[in-house]
Amino acid sequence: MSQLLSIVKECDLFPYEQDLKPSHYLLKTHDGRATIGHIIPTVATELLDKFPDFLTLKPSKELWINPKLSTESLRSTKIAEVASQLRQTHIEQFPTLKGWRAELYTAYYPNHTKYFQIERAFAPLLGIVMYGVHINGYIPASEEEGLKLWIPRRSIHKPTFPGMLDNTIAGGLGGGLDPLETAVKESYEEAGIEQSYIRHNLKQVGSVSYIYICQDEGGLIQPEIQYVYDLKFTKEMIPTPIDGEVQEFYLMPLGEVLQKLNNREFKPNCALVVIDFLIRHGFITAENEADYLEIVHRLHRNVGLPTR
Amino acid sequence: MSQLLSIVKECDLFPYEQDLKPSHYLLKTHDGRATIGHIIPTVATELLDKFPDFLTLKPSKELWINPKLSTESLRSTKIAEVASQLRQTHIEQFPTLKGWRAELYTAYYPNHTKYFQIERAFAPLLGIVMYGVHINGYIPASEEEGLKLWIPRRSIHKPTFPGMLDNTIAGGLGGGLDPLETAVKESYEEAGIEQSYIRHNLKQVGSVSYIYICQDEGGLIQPEIQYVYDLKFTKEMIPTPIDGEVQEFYLMPLGEVLQKLNNREFKPNCALVVIDFLIRHGFITAENEADYLEIVHRLHRNVGLPTR
């Protein structure tokens, strides 16, 4: 297996085998119509024990949302109650709750219908799909030099992946913002780029998706979809951290980016967005990468749950 | 479902459901290690009846290649014999054989190992993965005008999809050529573009994959992977058909391209490559396309068989 395929597999950790007997529970909608999340046994046990009016255990390890929670509003209220109680009683057992931000994410029913709102830090416990935007800031190739990417190093004070390399700009899709609005907001907060410049130059170029398993959190299953953008920088523009999440920005030639990918210096999911960039810009090709086709497939994994 | 998602599904026809009981047979390697193709019942019956030393029927509708065919060379020789005999006796029953070109394609074992060579026109009967290159020739946006794509109309004399719109340049990966060499060769043959220009300007940008079902051929299952390239044209360059496969080239603004996609004027698999182009260039976005994420996933379907 090639280096780059290993990097993809280190982020897209959830098995692909169709006949796998899963050890986790499937979170089903109140009508049983769709699976909308993956819940690991330690979380399932606590939820069933403490909140019998939230989930019901059915055969085949299915956890159905209580049919009485028949509207988006009823479900969101119940989930807010569960989340806030667990935060008080289970914060050591479920450390994701330490990242509480009072920021609401949305879970979806089939046909892109909003199904419930959920606190961002609680969402990984239900294993629903989470969304973000990731932006590749780059300076195009010129006569003298090849294309270069602006790569930030995460602050060493970040609770997750401190000090690792990241995408130029990235953020979660919360608070009811759409991808474009999120991209504009994060571009200013993380890199100091003015709204008017972003709105004229930001190009949406696809999405990258995978199912991560968070070992630090007891194996929480995290299906994620990132909307991907390219943003052309002029030579004069220097990204400047505003909100303290980034320690420093480097302007890197693609050869150096590839080397740092292979050294595992990137946050795992950001590595995937960089690999996608290198493929779209013709730097990784079928001729120089043995596992090219498998990498392209896996970067666009169908997470198997209803989506936005 | 959106128009564009319908277009993707009209090409990516093979069902996704994991628990589907398939009516077709699985072509297995001689050691049973991997499934390498999908064979429909009418073809399976003839092969088992006429060539008992080629395939053996096993439980679960598996067709194993005879274990005596233990080398690439033995398998290729046997397959050439089967193909050539069927061409003499079954050409009306299996019309794909009318497209005989004496051009060899390669089937793969896991880890990208070559498994056998096979006549291009016979390959669809075994339902192995077939590969091609598809090139989007475009003129970048300027101050005055938006980006435009060069779109050819297929000759009305082509046996398949006569008169439909196509990608600027496209061709199958045969005769032992790699994707880049195929791209260079087809660019000259189909559009009269000089080697030196292509080699300097062609950019590989990913792949598009799907599993087509050919209704005209009794439902043959055709997993296909297309290597995708973008090729920037100067305003002075006019593509010129050399080999007669193309009737005419049009230079189309993207709005017109989208309209012709929606009118189903494109050959089904070429429509997917165009949709991928429109996504990568920011013309189709999450904001203007309701099924954006599902479209991105399906354009990069994992065909579930070993690949190049």
Interface residues (C-beta under 8 A of the other chain):
Chain A: Y16 Q18 H112 D178 P179 L180 K203 Q204 V205 G206 S207 S209 I225 Y227 I279 R280 H281 G282 T285 A286 E287 A290 D291 Y292 L293 E294 V296 H297 R298 L299 H300 R301 N302 T307 R308
Chain B: Y16 Q18 H112 D178 P179 L180 K203 Q204 V205 G206 S207 S209 I225 Y227 I279 R280 H281 G282 T285 A286 E287 A290 D291 Y292 L293 E294 V296 H297 R298 L299 H300 R301 N302 T307 R308
